[in-house]
Amino acid sequence: MITLRATGKSLGLDPHVTLIDPNKKREASDDDSGGHGNSLIKNHALKRSGQYTVAVGLAESKEGDVEISPEKAPPKVRSRRS
């Protein structure tokens, strides 16, 4: 599972993020779930193995800095009783 955040670092930026799978198909996307116009794809389970692409765009015709923060979720651990 992964989490992707796209945060506008310049005033008034509204980034959107798209996760593209190894077959060049859009697997997930988001525009404003990160609050304050920022994007968040949270705890997404990847459907395929291979190389993914992250595409970031802006809702307006503005320029500025966007920070992309990928996070790999820790694996779920099952406890076993002895």
Number of C-alpha atoms within 10 A of each C-alpha: 14 14 15 23 22 27 24 21 14 13 8 13 22 22 27 24 24 21 21 17 19 15 11 11 11 15 16 14 17 20 21 17 14 18 10 12 18 21 25 25 21 17 13 15 10 14 10 11 8 9 10 17 13 15 14 18 15 16 11 10 7 10 10 11 12 19 13 18 11 15 13 11 13 8 7 7 6 6 6 5 4 3
